[in-house]
């Protein structure tokens, strides 16, 4: 692969990863809080699910999302030849 085609592949895969990550972030930042009242019909660890997701669940998902994003981006970098040594 030429350097130019590697850059195109790298950017396409990175852009796709960003879109997926931002979609997940949006869901847990805004959508879950918008529908929290509906989620309160269910419970998790004795707490209403809407309360739990707004207070704790979103933060847990964000931490997991950060680690997942870093690993996925590192894999993309390695496969396309842009990994740092």
N, C-alpha and C positions, 0 to 999 in steps of 0.2 A: 504494500500500500504506500502511496506517496504521502508526503507530509500534509499536503492539502486535503486529501481524502480522509486522512486520519483525523484532522481537525474537524471536518464536517461530521464524521461519525461520532466523535467525542462530544461535540456540541449537541447533536441530535439526542444522544442518550442522556446527556446532562440535563437538557431542557425537559425531556420526558420525566426524569427523576424529580426535577423541581416542581413540575406541574402536579405530579402525584403527591409529593410532600406538602405542597401548599393546599391541595384539596383536603387532605387529611387534617391539616392544621385548621383550615376554615371550619370543617365539620365540628371539631372539638372546641374551637374558640367561640363560634357564633351559633351554629345550628343546634348544638346540644343545649345551650342556654336558652335559645328561643323556644324549645320544646320541653323545657324542664318540668313544667306543670304536668304535661302528659306522662312524662317518665316517672313522676311521683306515684303512679298507680302500682309500680313495682318497687321492691326493696332489695338492698344489697348490704349485707352485714348489719342488718337491722335499721339501716337508714333509708329514707326514700331515695330512689335511684336518681332522680333529678337533682336533689341536694348533693348526693355523693359525687355525681359527675361534675357539677359546678364547683364543688369545694375541693375535691381531691382527684377525681378521675381524669380530668383534663390535664392536670400537671403531670400525672404519671404517664399519660400518653405522650406528652411533649418530650419528656426525658427519653422514652423509648424511641420516639421518632427521631431525635437527634442522633442517637447511637446508630439506628438503622440507616439514616441518611449518610452518615460518615462512612460506614462500611460499604454501602452501595456505590458511593462516589469513588471510594478507593478502588473498588473492583473495576469500575468503568475506566478509571485512570490507568490501572495496570493493563487492562485488556487492549487499550488503545495506544499505549506507549507514552503516556503523559504522567506516570507516577513519579513522585519524588523519591529519591534514594534515601 
